[in-house]
Amino acid sequence: MKRLITPVIFLLCFFTTQAFAEVLPLEYFAKPAQFTSIKLSPNGKYFAATVPKENTNALIVVERKSNKRLIAYGFGHNEYIGDFYWGNNERLVYTKSYKKQGYERKGYKGEIFAANIDGSKRTQLYGFSKSEGSSKRGEIASKRGERAWGYIVQMLTNDDKHILIRSSKWNTDRDAPDKLYKINIYNQKRTRVATTPLGNISVVTNIDGIPVIAKGKDRKGKTKRFTYKNGDWQEIAKDSPLSGYSYKSLSNDGKLLYMSKAVKGETSGLYEYNFETQKVKLLFNHPVVDINAYVRSPDSRNIIAVETMMDGMKYHYLDKSPFALIHQQIAASFPQADISIRANSIHDEEMIVKIITDRNPGDFYLFNQKKKTLDYLLSAKPWIYPEQMQNRKLIHFDSRDGQKIHGYLTLPKPSDKPYPLIVDVHGGPYGPMDKWHYDSGAQMWANNGFAVLQINFRGSGGYGKRFKESTYLERSTTIQHDIIDGTRWALGLKNISDDKVCITGGSFGGYSALMSALMEPELYRCSIPMYGAYDLVYQMKHADYMDGSSVSIGAMEKYGDNEEHWRRESPLTYIDKLKTPLMIVTGGRDRRVPPESALHLQEALDKRNISYEWLYKAKEGHGFVNTDNRVELYQKSLAFARKHIQ
């Protein structure tokens, strides 16, 4: 039973009293979450959270005993507080993001700040700021300008006056080595801890912020692994027991290293390496799906459980530690839910719990370890009522070559008539996947009477290494076959119309929305491709990942390394086969898939006198983020789909 903590809600949240309605305002699905995080101070006396304001936001601190707001501070117009952390009981550390003129999406310049909970002693810890050297009232003091991006790596458990950051210099490529600094959160003094051996590398540190082991790719795209000893990086030999793994984290005592790799080339396994015995032990592997997330104890960093995702979330506990028992108790109260627990220590009397389901974008609770109670705090999107949302059902079907393919089906409220179908294709294609969690787009379509099919085709993450890598260089063939086969499977269901189907998607999903329609012109009655790559020759020469770095090499391994292959996989090559009505969506600030790809498609259609609908937003990037633009996208998509299939 939820128990409302009223004073906190009044300070942090706004509740709508609108009665339940069959069809909800599109703004409900278009608006971003009002709250993404709420955090308790280490001593449990204060809450901290970011709250939205017009064209900015504020970080507020609430004293729990008196229910008083101590401070609400932030930046100026179009400047936002990003991530925030408790450095200690009196001081918060936070990052800054900007809404750049001409762009809807916020950007990050690598700036890190700190301030006391009463708003005093506000200091820029790292990064470059235009206000540096200024003595104007209200500006944040900054002694050390640095033209570099700073990323918070670790809050140091045993040192509440310092944090560990990673610094990447401006105007260098992604393969240039970075620096790790320990920074004093009071006086900005920084000490270099290490320089990474590569730029495109992940580093595991110990509890004191000292590097232990790392894995990355060099400029030639070759995978390298290193250990860090006595201030030097040493490459790991191929015959070492540590070779062949990705490194996840280190236990606080430094004795155990958690690692992962595909078991027999299939789904991911969690392994434990013991530094004393030099033995590797397999802790967990699921035969069908990869590990979705790891659950760590807050005071030891030991992985106490793993999370897998199919029809909801399931937790697999690795031990009977105190935190594992706490997690089990909470999980029992929320079957299938995705549960995250934020605490400073296992000894904390109270912990923040966030619950996400397929119908709920997120609720926050306060767990009292002593009383064994869960008190409701607030919701990420308080205007969304789970009772009005629809379940996301796990489905599977066999492809034409016998491969089992999974996905999710979201159905509207029961109806006497078969539902028209929306096939919503996710991006990627290699690695991303459709998840069971609440999905704004799927819920929007279902709320308006459409069934929504989302397919985890081959190439998607979540189902093993072979499943993901088997379709490298096959995005125009095998992957599209899986999408088409899934469409036909869904059209064969009794409660779905046998011919009313529209395909849509963003990024690779936009590519597929056009490509599948070209391959099966009689199957899809309409198509809504969004910010997709339709001219692959242009895309592979101008995308932001084709910058000559190790990432570019990886892209060519997946997408091909020559114009002949790119042209063969381009939807523009087959545009004469188009019979399906199109609504094309793109943004003028897209760097992942430059808008020229959509403009080239537009030019080809105009040349052939083929009519289409067009939605272009000059300030949007790779996906619409402005609420008004998202509402317009939903309005026009619904009208387009209703015109053709409802």
C-alpha positions as CSV (number, residue, x, y, z in Angstrom):
1,M,0.0,0.0,0.0
2,K,1.4,3.4,-1.0
3,R,1.7,5.8,1.9
4,L,1.9,9.5,0.8
5,I,4.6,11.7,2.3
6,T,2.6,14.8,1.9
7,P,5.1,17.6,2.7
8,V,7.6,16.3,0.3
9,I,5.0,15.9,-2.5
10,F,3.9,19.6,-2.0
11,L,7.5,20.7,-2.4
12,L,8.6,18.5,-5.2
13,C,5.6,17.4,-7.3
14,F,2.4,18.6,-9.0
15,F,-0.5,16.2,-9.3
16,T,-3.2,16.4,-11.9
17,T,-6.8,15.8,-10.8
18,Q,-8.1,15.2,-14.3
19,A,-10.5,12.3,-14.4
20,F,-9.5,9.2,-16.3
21,A,-10.4,9.5,-20.0
22,E,-10.4,6.9,-22.8
23,V,-8.2,9.0,-25.1
24,L,-5.6,11.1,-23.4
25,P,-4.1,14.4,-24.6
26,L,-1.0,13.7,-26.8
27,E,1.0,16.0,-24.5
28,Y,0.9,13.3,-21.9
29,F,3.0,11.1,-24.1
30,A,5.1,13.8,-25.5
31,K,6.3,15.5,-22.2
32,P,9.6,14.4,-20.7
33,A,9.7,13.1,-17.1
34,Q,9.2,15.8,-14.5
35,F,11.5,13.9,-12.1
36,T,14.3,11.5,-13.0
37,S,16.0,11.2,-9.6
38,I,15.6,12.0,-5.9
39,K,18.5,11.3,-3.6
40,L,19.0,11.1,0.2
41,S,22.0,12.7,1.9
42,P,24.4,10.2,3.5
43,N,23.0,11.0,7.0
44,G,19.4,10.7,5.7
45,K,18.5,14.3,6.8
46,Y,17.9,15.8,3.4
47,F,16.4,15.1,0.0
48,A,17.8,16.5,-3.1
49,A,16.1,16.6,-6.5
50,T,16.0,18.6,-9.7
51,V,12.7,20.3,-10.5
52,P,11.7,21.9,-13.9
53,K,11.3,25.6,-14.4
54,E,10.6,27.6,-17.5
55,N,13.6,27.2,-19.9
56,T,15.8,25.9,-17.1
57,N,15.6,23.8,-13.9
58,A,16.7,24.0,-10.3
59,L,18.4,21.7,-7.8
60,I,16.5,21.8,-4.5
61,V,17.4,20.6,-1.1
62,V,14.7,19.7,1.5
63,E,15.3,19.2,5.2
64,R,13.2,16.3,6.0
65,K,12.6,16.9,9.7
66,S,11.2,20.4,9.2
67,N,10.0,19.8,5.7
68,K,11.7,23.1,4.7
69,R,13.3,23.8,1.4
70,L,16.9,25.0,2.2
71,I,17.8,26.1,-1.3
72,A,16.8,26.0,-4.9
73,Y,19.6,27.0,-7.2
74,G,20.6,26.5,-10.8
75,F,21.9,28.4,-13.8
76,G,20.4,30.9,-16.2
77,H,18.1,30.8,-19.1
78,N,18.5,27.7,-21.3
79,E,21.1,26.3,-18.9
80,Y,20.4,23.2,-16.8
81,I,21.6,21.1,-13.9
82,G,22.3,17.6,-15.2
83,D,23.5,14.8,-13.0
84,F,23.9,15.5,-9.3
85,Y,25.5,13.6,-6.4
86,W,25.9,13.9,-2.7
87,G,29.6,14.5,-2.1
88,N,29.0,14.4,1.7
89,N,26.3,15.6,4.1
90,E,26.9,19.3,3.4
91,R,27.9,19.4,-0.2
92,L,26.5,18.4,-3.6
93,V,28.3,17.9,-6.9
94,Y,26.5,18.4,-10.2
95,T,27.0,18.9,-13.9
96,K,25.8,21.6,-16.3
97,S,24.1,21.3,-19.7
98,Y,23.0,23.9,-22.3
99,K,20.3,24.4,-24.8
100,K,22.3,25.8,-27.6
101,Q,20.7,28.4,-29.9
102,G,19.3,26.8,-32.9
103,Y,19.1,23.3,-31.3
104,E,16.3,21.6,-29.3
105,R,18.6,19.0,-27.7
106,K,20.7,20.0,-24.8
107,G,24.5,19.7,-25.0
108,Y,27.3,19.2,-22.5
109,K,30.6,21.0,-22.4
110,G,32.2,18.9,-19.6
111,E,31.6,21.3,-16.7
112,I,31.4,20.1,-13.1
113,F,30.3,22.1,-10.1
114,A,29.9,21.8,-6.4
115,A,27.9,23.8,-3.7
116,N,26.9,23.5,-0.1
117,I,23.3,22.5,0.7
118,D,22.5,26.1,1.7
119,G,23.7,27.4,-1.7
120,S,27.0,28.8,-0.3
121,K,30.5,28.2,-1.7
122,R,29.4,27.4,-5.2
123,T,32.4,26.4,-7.2
124,Q,33.2,25.2,-10.7
125,L,35.4,22.2,-10.2
126,Y,36.3,21.4,-13.8
127,G,35.8,22.6,-17.3
128,F,35.8,25.9,-19.2
129,S,33.3,28.6,-18.5
130,K,32.7,32.1,-20.1
131,S,32.3,33.5,-16.6
132,E,35.9,32.6,-15.6
133,G,37.8,35.4,-14.1
134,S,34.6,37.5,-13.6
135,S,33.8,39.0,-10.3
136,K,30.2,39.8,-11.1
137,R,27.8,39.1,-8.3
138,G,26.1,35.8,-8.5
139,E,28.6,34.1,-10.8
140,I,30.3,30.9,-9.8
141,A,33.9,31.1,-8.9
142,S,36.3,29.2,-11.1
143,K,40.0,29.3,-10.7
144,R,41.1,26.7,-13.2
145,G,39.8,26.9,-16.7
146,E,40.3,23.7,-18.8
147,R,39.2,23.3,-22.4
148,A,38.2,19.7,-21.9
149,W,35.1,17.6,-21.1
150,G,35.0,16.3,-17.6
151,Y,33.0,13.2,-16.7
152,I,32.3,12.1,-13.2
153,V,33.7,8.5,-12.8
154,Q,33.3,7.8,-9.2
155,M,32.2,9.3,-5.8
156,L,35.0,8.1,-3.5
157,T,33.4,6.1,-0.6
158,N,36.4,6.5,1.7
159,D,37.0,10.1,0.8
160,D,34.1,12.6,1.0
161,K,36.3,15.6,0.0
162,H,37.3,14.3,-3.5
163,I,35.8,12.8,-6.6
164,L,37.3,11.0,-9.5
165,I,36.8,12.4,-13.0
166,R,37.8,11.6,-16.6
167,S,39.0,14.4,-18.7
168,S,38.9,14.5,-22.6
169,K,40.6,17.4,-24.3
170,W,38.6,19.5,-26.7
171,N,39.7,19.3,-30.4
172,T,41.1,15.8,-30.1
173,D,39.7,12.6,-31.6
174,R,38.0,9.9,-29.6
175,D,41.2,7.8,-29.7
176,A,43.3,10.3,-27.9
177,P,44.2,9.1,-24.3
178,D,42.2,10.7,-21.5
179,K,43.4,11.8,-18.0
180,L,41.9,10.6,-14.7
181,Y,42.0,13.3,-12.0
182,K,41.1,13.3,-8.3
183,I,39.5,16.7,-7.6
184,N,38.9,18.3,-4.2
185,I,35.2,19.3,-4.1
186,Y,35.9,22.4,-1.9
187,N,39.0,24.0,-3.4
188,Q,39.1,22.6,-7.0
189,K,42.7,21.3,-6.5
190,R,43.2,18.3,-8.8
191,T,45.8,15.5,-8.8
192,R,46.4,13.4,-11.9
193,V,45.8,9.8,-11.1
194,A,46.6,8.2,-14.4
195,T,46.5,8.7,-18.2
196,T,44.5,6.1,-20.1
197,P,46.5,4.0,-22.6
198,L,43.7,4.6,-25.2
199,G,40.9,7.0,-25.7
200,N,38.2,4.5,-26.7
201,I,38.5,2.5,-23.5
202,S,36.6,1.6,-20.3
203,V,38.5,1.6,-17.1
204,V,37.7,-0.3,-13.8
205,T,38.9,1.4,-10.6
206,N,39.2,0.3,-7.0
207,I,37.4,1.9,-4.1
208,D,40.1,4.6,-3.9
209,G,39.8,5.6,-7.5
210,I,43.0,3.9,-8.7
211,P,42.8,2.1,-12.1
212,V,43.0,-1.7,-12.0
213,I,42.1,-3.0,-15.4
214,A,40.8,-1.7,-18.7
215,K,39.6,-2.8,-22.1
216,G,39.4,-0.7,-25.3
217,K,40.2,-0.4,-29.0
218,D,43.2,1.2,-30.6
219,R,43.2,3.4,-33.7
220,K,43.2,0.3,-35.9
221,G,40.1,-1.0,-34.2
222,K,42.0,-3.8,-32.5
223,T,40.8,-4.8,-29.0
224,K,43.4,-4.3,-26.2
225,R,43.3,-5.1,-22.5
226,F,45.5,-3.7,-19.8
227,T,46.3,-3.9,-16.1
228,Y,47.6,-1.0,-14.1
229,K,50.4,-1.6,-11.8
230,N,52.9,0.7,-10.1
231,G,51.8,3.6,-12.2
232,D,52.1,1.8,-15.6
233,W,49.7,0.1,-18.0
234,Q,50.7,-3.4,-18.9
235,E,49.0,-5.1,-21.8
236,I,47.3,-8.4,-20.9
237,A,48.7,-11.4,-22.8
238,K,46.3,-13.6,-24.8
239,D,47.0,-16.6,-22.7
240,S,46.2,-14.8,-19.5
241,P,43.0,-15.9,-17.6
242,L,41.9,-12.3,-17.8
243,S,41.9,-12.3,-21.6
244,G,38.7,-12.4,-23.6
245,Y,36.5,-10.7,-21.1
246,S,34.8,-7.3,-20.6
247,Y,35.4,-5.9,-17.1
248,K,32.5,-4.8,-15.0
249,S,33.6,-3.8,-11.5
250,L,35.9,-4.6,-8.5
251,S,34.8,-5.6,-5.0
252,N,35.7,-3.1,-2.3
253,D,38.4,-5.4,-0.9
254,G,40.0,-5.7,-4.3
255,K,40.0,-9.5,-4.2
256,L,37.2,-10.1,-6.8
257,L,36.9,-8.8,-10.4
258,Y,33.5,-9.2,-12.1
259,M,33.7,-9.9,-15.8
260,S,31.4,-10.8,-18.7
261,K,31.6,-12.6,-22.0
262,A,29.4,-14.6,-24.3
263,V,29.1,-18.2,-23.1
264,K,30.0,-20.5,-26.1
265,G,29.4,-17.5,-28.4
266,E,25.8,-17.1,-27.3
267,T,24.2,-15.2,-24.4
268,S,26.3,-13.2,-21.8
269,G,27.7,-14.8,-18.7
270,L,28.8,-13.1,-15.5
271,Y,32.2,-14.3,-14.3
272,E,34.2,-13.8,-11.1
273,Y,38.0,-13.7,-11.1
274,N,39.8,-14.2,-7.8
275,F,43.1,-12.3,-7.7
276,E,44.5,-14.6,-5.0
277,T,43.7,-17.9,-6.6
278,Q,43.8,-16.6,-10.2
279,K,40.7,-18.7,-10.9
280,V,37.7,-17.7,-13.1
281,K,34.3,-18.8,-12.0
282,L,31.0,-18.6,-14.0
283,L,28.4,-17.1,-11.7
284,F,25.4,-16.8,-14.0
285,N,24.2,-17.4,-17.6
286,H,20.7,-17.5,-19.1
287,P,20.1,-19.8,-22.1
288,V,17.8,-17.3,-24.0
289,V,18.6,-13.7,-23.0
290,D,21.6,-11.6,-22.0
291,I,22.0,-10.1,-18.6
292,N,20.0,-6.9,-18.6
293,A,21.5,-5.3,-15.5
294,Y,23.7,-5.9,-12.5
295,V,22.6,-5.3,-8.9
296,R,25.5,-4.1,-6.6
297,S,25.6,-3.8,-2.9
298,P,26.1,-0.1,-2.1
299,D,28.8,-0.6,0.5
300,S,30.9,-3.4,-1.1
301,R,30.2,-3.0,-4.9
302,N,29.8,-6.7,-4.9
303,I,27.3,-7.9,-7.5
304,I,24.7,-9.6,-5.5
305,A,22.1,-10.3,-8.3
306,V,21.6,-10.1,-12.0
307,E,18.5,-8.9,-13.8
308,T,17.0,-10.6,-16.9
309,M,14.2,-9.3,-19.1
310,M,11.5,-11.2,-21.0
311,D,7.9,-10.9,-19.9
312,G,8.9,-8.4,-17.2
313,M,12.0,-8.5,-15.0
314,K,13.4,-11.4,-13.1
315,Y,16.2,-11.3,-10.5
316,H,18.7,-14.0,-9.9
317,Y,20.4,-13.7,-6.6
318,L,24.0,-14.8,-6.3
319,D,24.3,-14.8,-2.5
320,K,22.3,-14.2,0.7
321,S,24.0,-11.0,1.8
322,P,22.0,-8.4,3.7
323,F,21.5,-6.2,0.6
324,A,20.4,-9.3,-1.4
325,L,17.7,-9.9,1.2
326,I,16.6,-6.3,1.1
327,H,16.3,-6.4,-2.7
328,Q,14.3,-9.7,-2.5
329,Q,11.9,-8.1,0.0
330,I,11.2,-5.1,-2.3
331,A,11.1,-7.3,-5.5
332,A,8.4,-9.4,-3.8
333,S,6.2,-6.3,-3.4
334,F,6.6,-5.4,-7.1
335,P,6.5,-8.6,-9.2
336,Q,8.0,-8.2,-12.7
337,A,9.1,-4.5,-12.0
338,D,12.4,-3.0,-12.8
339,I,13.8,-2.1,-9.4
340,S,16.7,0.2,-8.6
341,I,17.7,1.0,-5.0
342,R,19.8,4.0,-4.2
343,A,21.7,4.0,-0.9
344,N,25.0,5.3,0.5
345,S,25.5,2.2,2.6
346,I,23.9,-1.1,3.5
347,H,23.6,0.4,7.0
348,D,21.4,3.3,5.9
349,E,18.1,3.2,7.7
350,E,16.3,4.5,4.7
351,M,16.8,4.0,0.9
352,I,15.3,5.4,-2.2
353,V,13.6,2.9,-4.5
354,K,12.6,3.5,-8.1
355,I,10.0,1.2,-9.7
356,I,9.4,1.0,-13.5
357,T,7.0,-1.3,-15.2
358,D,5.5,-1.7,-18.7
359,R,2.6,0.6,-17.7
360,N,4.4,2.9,-15.3
361,P,7.3,5.3,-16.3
362,G,8.6,5.4,-12.8
363,D,7.5,5.8,-9.1
364,F,9.9,6.7,-6.3
365,Y,9.5,5.1,-2.8
366,L,11.3,5.5,0.5
367,F,12.2,2.1,2.0
368,N,12.7,2.0,5.8
369,Q,14.9,-0.9,6.6
370,K,14.1,-0.9,10.3
371,K,10.3,-0.6,9.9
372,K,10.2,-2.7,6.7
373,T,7.9,-0.1,5.1
374,L,7.7,1.4,1.6
375,D,6.4,4.9,1.5
376,Y,5.4,6.5,-1.9
377,L,7.3,9.7,-2.6
378,L,6.5,10.9,-6.2
379,S,6.2,9.8,-9.8
380,A,8.5,10.5,-12.7
381,K,5.4,11.5,-14.8
382,P,2.6,12.2,-12.3
383,W,0.1,12.8,-15.2
384,I,0.4,9.2,-16.3
385,Y,-1.9,6.7,-14.5
386,P,-0.8,3.1,-14.9
387,E,-4.4,2.0,-14.9
388,Q,-4.9,3.9,-18.2
389,M,-1.9,2.3,-19.9
390,Q,-1.7,-1.1,-21.6
391,N,0.3,-4.2,-20.9
392,R,3.3,-5.0,-23.1
393,K,3.1,-8.7,-24.0
394,L,6.2,-10.7,-24.8
395,I,5.7,-12.5,-28.2
396,H,7.8,-14.8,-30.4
397,F,7.6,-16.2,-33.8
398,D,9.7,-18.3,-36.2
399,S,11.4,-16.5,-39.1
400,R,11.4,-17.9,-42.6
401,D,14.7,-19.7,-41.9
402,G,13.6,-21.1,-38.6
403,Q,15.2,-18.6,-36.2
404,K,13.0,-17.8,-33.1
405,I,12.5,-14.0,-32.9
406,H,11.1,-12.2,-29.8
407,G,9.4,-8.9,-29.4
408,Y,6.6,-7.0,-27.7
409,L,2.9,-6.5,-28.6
410,T,0.9,-3.7,-27.0
411,L,-2.8,-3.9,-27.6
412,P,-5.5,-1.2,-27.1
413,K,-8.5,-1.7,-24.8
414,P,-10.8,-4.6,-25.9
415,S,-12.8,-3.9,-29.1
416,D,-15.3,-5.7,-31.2
417,K,-13.3,-4.9,-34.3
418,P,-9.8,-6.1,-35.2
419,Y,-7.1,-3.6,-34.4
420,P,-5.1,-1.8,-37.2
421,L,-1.4,-2.6,-36.7
422,I,1.6,-0.3,-36.3
423,V,5.0,-2.0,-36.7
424,D,7.4,0.2,-34.8
425,V,11.0,-0.7,-35.6
426,H,13.8,0.3,-33.1
427,G,17.1,1.9,-34.0
428,G,20.6,0.5,-34.1
429,P,20.4,-2.0,-35.6
430,Y,23.3,-3.7,-33.8
431,G,23.0,-3.7,-30.0
432,P,19.8,-1.6,-29.2
433,M,16.6,-3.5,-28.5
434,D,13.0,-3.0,-27.7
435,K,12.4,-3.5,-24.0
436,W,9.5,-4.4,-21.8
437,H,9.6,-1.1,-20.0
438,Y,7.0,1.7,-20.4
439,D,7.2,3.0,-23.9
440,S,5.7,6.4,-24.7
441,G,5.2,5.8,-28.4
442,A,3.7,2.4,-28.0
443,Q,1.3,3.7,-25.3
444,M,0.3,6.7,-27.5
445,W,-0.6,4.4,-30.4
446,A,-2.4,1.9,-28.2
447,N,-4.3,4.7,-26.4
448,N,-5.6,5.8,-29.9
449,G,-6.8,2.3,-30.9
450,F,-3.8,0.8,-32.7
451,A,-2.0,-2.4,-31.9
452,V,1.8,-2.0,-31.7
453,L,4.3,-4.7,-32.7
454,Q,8.0,-4.2,-31.8
455,I,10.4,-6.8,-33.0
456,N,13.8,-7.7,-31.7
457,F,15.1,-8.8,-35.1
458,R,18.5,-10.4,-35.5
459,G,21.1,-7.8,-34.9
460,S,19.3,-6.5,-31.8
461,G,20.9,-6.7,-28.4
462,G,19.7,-8.9,-25.5
463,Y,19.7,-12.3,-27.2
464,G,23.4,-13.2,-27.4
465,K,26.5,-12.5,-29.4
466,R,25.7,-14.8,-32.3
467,F,22.1,-13.3,-32.6
468,K,23.6,-9.8,-32.8
469,E,26.6,-10.4,-35.0
470,S,25.0,-12.9,-37.5
471,T,23.5,-10.1,-39.5
472,Y,26.5,-7.8,-39.9
473,L,26.5,-6.5,-43.5
474,E,22.8,-7.8,-43.8
475,R,20.7,-4.9,-42.7
476,S,18.9,-4.8,-46.1
477,T,18.2,-8.5,-46.2
478,T,18.0,-10.8,-43.1
479,I,17.0,-8.0,-40.7
480,Q,14.2,-6.8,-43.0
481,H,13.1,-10.4,-43.5
482,D,12.7,-10.8,-39.7
483,I,10.6,-7.5,-39.6
484,I,8.4,-8.6,-42.6
485,D,8.0,-12.2,-41.1
486,G,7.0,-10.6,-37.8
487,T,4.5,-8.4,-39.5
488,R,2.8,-11.3,-41.3
489,W,2.8,-13.3,-38.0
490,A,0.9,-10.4,-36.3
491,L,-1.6,-10.0,-39.1
492,G,-2.5,-13.6,-38.6
493,L,-3.7,-13.0,-35.0
494,K,-7.5,-13.1,-34.6
495,N,-7.7,-9.6,-32.9
496,I,-5.6,-7.8,-35.5
497,S,-6.7,-6.8,-39.0
498,D,-5.3,-9.0,-41.7
499,D,-4.4,-6.1,-44.0
500,K,-4.4,-2.8,-42.1
501,V,-0.7,-2.2,-41.2
502,C,1.6,0.8,-41.1
503,I,5.3,0.6,-40.5
504,T,7.3,3.3,-38.7
505,G,10.6,3.8,-36.8
506,G,13.4,6.2,-36.1
507,S,17.1,6.0,-37.1
508,F,17.6,2.5,-38.3
509,G,13.9,2.1,-37.7
510,G,13.4,4.9,-40.3
511,Y,15.6,3.1,-42.7
512,S,13.5,-0.1,-42.2
513,A,10.2,1.7,-42.5
514,L,11.2,2.6,-46.0
515,M,13.2,-0.5,-47.0
516,S,10.6,-3.0,-45.8
517,A,7.9,-1.1,-47.7
518,L,10.1,-1.2,-50.8
519,M,10.7,-5.0,-50.5
520,E,7.0,-5.7,-49.8
521,P,5.0,-3.0,-51.6
522,E,1.7,-4.9,-51.2
523,L,2.1,-5.6,-47.5
524,Y,2.4,-2.1,-45.8
525,R,-0.5,0.3,-46.4
526,C,1.6,3.3,-45.1
527,S,5.1,4.1,-43.8
528,I,6.4,6.8,-41.5
529,P,10.2,6.8,-41.7
530,M,11.9,9.1,-39.2
531,Y,15.4,10.5,-39.3
532,G,16.6,7.4,-41.2
533,A,19.6,6.8,-43.5
534,Y,18.1,6.4,-47.0
535,D,21.3,7.4,-49.0
536,L,23.9,5.1,-47.5
537,V,26.7,6.4,-49.7
538,Y,26.2,9.9,-48.2
539,Q,25.6,8.5,-44.7
540,M,28.8,6.5,-44.6
541,K,30.8,9.5,-45.6
542,H,29.2,12.1,-43.4
543,A,27.8,10.5,-40.2
544,D,29.4,11.7,-36.9
545,Y,30.8,8.2,-36.3
546,M,32.7,8.2,-39.5
547,D,35.5,10.4,-38.2
548,G,38.5,8.2,-38.9
549,S,38.7,6.8,-35.4
550,S,38.4,3.2,-34.1
551,V,34.6,3.7,-34.0
552,S,34.7,4.3,-37.8
553,I,36.5,0.9,-38.3
554,G,33.8,-0.8,-36.1
555,A,31.1,0.8,-38.2
556,M,32.5,-0.5,-41.5
557,E,32.8,-4.0,-40.0
558,K,29.0,-3.8,-39.5
559,Y,27.9,-1.7,-42.4
560,G,30.4,-2.4,-45.1
561,D,33.5,-0.6,-46.4
562,N,32.8,0.2,-50.0
563,E,30.3,2.2,-52.1
564,E,29.1,-0.7,-54.0
565,H,27.8,-2.4,-50.8
566,W,26.3,0.9,-49.5
567,R,24.5,1.5,-52.7
568,R,23.1,-2.0,-52.8
569,E,21.7,-1.5,-49.2
570,S,20.3,2.0,-49.9
571,P,16.6,2.4,-50.1
572,L,17.2,5.1,-52.7
573,T,18.5,2.5,-55.1
574,Y,15.0,0.8,-55.2
575,I,12.8,3.9,-55.0
576,D,11.1,3.1,-58.3
577,K,9.4,0.2,-56.6
578,L,7.7,2.5,-54.1
579,K,3.9,2.0,-53.8
580,T,3.4,2.8,-50.1
581,P,2.4,6.3,-49.0
582,L,5.1,8.0,-47.0
583,M,5.3,10.5,-44.2
584,I,9.0,11.6,-43.9
585,V,10.2,13.0,-40.6
586,T,13.6,14.6,-40.1
587,G,15.5,17.2,-38.1
588,G,17.9,19.9,-39.4
589,R,20.5,19.5,-36.7
590,D,20.9,15.7,-37.0
591,R,24.6,14.7,-36.9
592,R,24.1,10.9,-36.5
593,V,22.0,10.7,-39.7
594,P,22.5,14.1,-41.5
595,P,19.2,15.5,-42.9
596,E,20.7,15.4,-46.4
597,S,19.7,11.7,-46.5
598,A,16.0,12.7,-46.2
599,L,16.5,15.6,-48.6
600,H,17.9,13.2,-51.2
601,L,14.8,11.0,-50.7
602,Q,12.6,14.0,-51.1
603,E,14.4,15.0,-54.3
604,A,14.0,11.5,-55.7
605,L,10.3,11.4,-55.0
606,D,9.8,14.9,-56.5
607,K,11.7,13.8,-59.6
608,R,9.2,10.9,-60.0
609,N,6.1,13.0,-59.1
610,I,5.5,10.7,-56.2
611,S,3.4,12.5,-53.5
612,Y,4.4,12.3,-49.8
613,E,3.9,14.0,-46.5
614,W,6.8,15.9,-44.9
615,L,7.6,17.0,-41.3
616,Y,10.9,18.9,-40.9
617,K,12.1,20.7,-37.8
618,A,15.2,22.8,-38.3
619,K,16.3,22.8,-34.7
620,E,15.8,19.1,-33.9
621,G,18.5,16.5,-34.0
622,H,18.4,12.7,-34.1
623,G,15.0,12.4,-32.7
624,F,12.5,15.1,-31.6
625,V,12.9,16.4,-28.0
626,N,10.8,19.6,-27.9
627,T,7.4,18.8,-26.4
628,D,5.5,20.9,-29.0
629,N,7.3,19.2,-31.8
630,R,6.6,15.8,-30.4
631,V,3.0,16.6,-30.0
632,E,2.9,17.7,-33.7
633,L,4.7,14.5,-34.7
634,Y,2.1,12.4,-32.9
635,Q,-0.8,14.4,-34.3
636,K,0.4,14.1,-37.9
637,S,1.4,10.5,-37.5
638,L,-2.1,9.6,-36.2
639,A,-3.8,11.5,-38.9
640,F,-1.6,9.8,-41.6
641,A,-2.2,6.3,-40.2
642,R,-6.0,6.9,-39.8
643,K,-6.2,8.0,-43.3
644,H,-4.7,4.8,-44.6
645,I,-5.5,2.0,-42.1
646,Q,-8.1,3.0,-39.5
